[in-house]
Amino acid sequence: MAFELPKLKYDYDALEPNIDARTMEIHHTKHHQGYTDKLNDAIKGTDKEGKTIENILKNLDLDNKAVRNNGGGYYNHRLFWEVMSPNGGGKPSGDLENAINSAYGSFEDFKEKFSEAAKGQFGSGWAWLCVQEGGKVEICSTTNQDNPLMPGVGCGGTPILGLDVWEHAYYLKYQNKRPDYVGAFFNVIDWEEVSKRYANNK
């Protein structure tokens, strides 16, 4: 069965003023749709057809650029939409809060490290929070549409939070001010969703 562009759980203008409606609409209907279509083209008639995106990425030949770029683009954006919410912001609680505090000392220190990973990514890419087996969390970043599920490209483990720092994600509103966009992202993080992903993957 072919991959389909996922529907969002909120309207394009729901994340205003942090992420503007026009960027959301273009990002979802043009960029994510493009990755979805090209992924389907790349796996059609191959042994990857019918497999989950997670299975495809975990067993990826990194030289297969079509699947690497478009499979990553499909997966990464799907996660990105799901970990944001109009009612987001604040900070995590429970087991995820404990894991973050254990790894980084405090939520504020985590926020600073995650922001550094996002702001410091040269060119296009992503910043991630991943969970390892046993429940340890780790921040890393990847270039282009790579992600930690792919062999040997990041911190490994399972991504539970991802921030898109490609210019198409923020340029209409923030122009070259990536740090402002990174700061605004924390106002829309759905920590309840991230916590569920933590619980399901530790």
N, C-alpha and C positions, 0 to 999 in steps of 0.2 A: 504494500500500500504506500502510495506516495506521501511525502511529508507535506503538511499544509501550514499556511501562515496561521499562527495562533491568534485567537481573538483576545483583545485586551479586556481586563476586568473593570476598566474605568474609561471615561471619555478622553479624547485627546487634550482637552483643556483642563482636565482634572488636576494636573500637577502644577498648574500656574500658581504663583509666579516663578517657581523654581525651574521648571522646564516648560517652555512655551508650546502652545498647541500646534503651531505650524511645524516646528521641529519634530514633535511627536508624530504628526501625521506623515510627514515625508520619511522619517526614520522607519516607521512601521510599514507603510504601504509601498515604499520604493526600495529602501535598502534591505529591510528584512525579507520582503517579498522576492527581491532579486536573489538573495542568498538561498532562499527556499527553492526557487525554480531551478537555479543552477546546480544545487545539490541533487535534486531529482534527476536532472540530465546526466550528472556525473556518475550516479550509481545505477542508472537504468541498464538492465541486462547483465549486471555483475552480481557477484556473490554477496554484495552488501545490500542489495534490494530486499526489503522486507525486514531488515534488522532495525533495532532501536538506534537512535542517534548516539546514545551512550556506548553501545557495543561497537559501533562504527569508529568512534573517536578513540576508544581505549585500544583498539587493534589496528590503528592507522599506520600505513606506510607514509612517513612524512614527505616522501618524494612525490606522492600523489597530490599535487598542488590543488587540483580542482576540488577534491574531497576535503583536503585540509582547510582551504580557505572558505569554502561554502558550507561545509559541515560545521566548522567552527562558527561561522557567521550565523548559521541557523540556531545552533545550540546556545551560543552566548547571548543573542538577543532575546531568545525565549526566557532565559533566566533573568535577564535585565528587567524585562517588563514585569515579571512576577514578583520581584523583590522590592518593587516600588508601590506606593499607595498614596491616595490623597490624604489619608489619615496617618501617614507615616511620621517619622521623626522620633524624638525621644531616644531611648537607649534600650538594649536588650535586658531581659531578666532571666531568672532561673538558671538552668544548666548552661545555657550559652553565655550568660553574663559571667558565670564562674569560670568557664573555659577561657574567655577573653581576659579576665582578670589574672588568671593563672599564667597565661602566655605573655601578657603585656603590662601587667601591674594595675591598670585601671582602664576604664572605658575611654577616658580622655587621651591616655597614652596610645591606646589602640587607634583612636580616631586620627591622631597625629601621624602614626606609622602608615595607616591605610591611605591617608591623604598624600603622604610623601610618595608612596608607590604609584599613585595615580598621577600626581603632578610631575613626577620624575621620569615617567615613561617617555622615552624619546620617540617622537613621531606617533604613529597610530598604535593602539593597543588597549589593554584592559588591566585593571587592578582587581585582585581577587582576595576573598577570605575563603580558605579551604578547611575542611575537617578531615583529619587523618583517622585511621582505625584506632580505637581507644579513646577518641574524643578530643585529642589535641587540635587546636586551630593554628593556622599559619597564614600570613599575608604574603602574596607574591604578585608579580606582574608578568604579562606576556605581550609579545608583539603581534601586530596585525589581528587576525582572528584566531590565533592559537589559544588554547586553554589548558588547564592543569590535568584534564582527563587524557590528553594526548601524551604518548610516551616521551619522557625526557625534555619537556619544554617549560616546566614550572615547578611549583612546590609539590605537585602530586596531590593525592587525596581527591576529595570531591568538592567542587566549588559550591558554596552556599550563598555567596554574595559576590556580585560582579558589577564593576563600573566601567562603562564604555567611554574611553577617552579619544576615540576618533573625532576629528573636527566636525564631522557631520552630526555628531550627537549634541553639539553645543554652540556651533559657530554663529547661527542666526541671532541668538540672544547675547552670547558672551564674547563673540569675536575671538581675540587671542587671549582672553582672560580665563584660561583653564582653571586656575585656583578658585575663582569665584564659582564656577560650575561645580567643582568638586565639593566646595563648602555647601552649596545648595542641595546637593545629592543627599546629604545627611538629614535634610528636612523631609525627605520623601521615602526613606528606607522603611520598609514594612518589617519591623523586627519580629513580629509574630510569625510571618512566613519564613524568615531566615531561621528562626528558632525551630520551626517544624523540620526544615531541611537538615538542621544540625542533629536533631533527635533521630531522624530517619537514616542518617549516614554515618553516625559515629561508631 
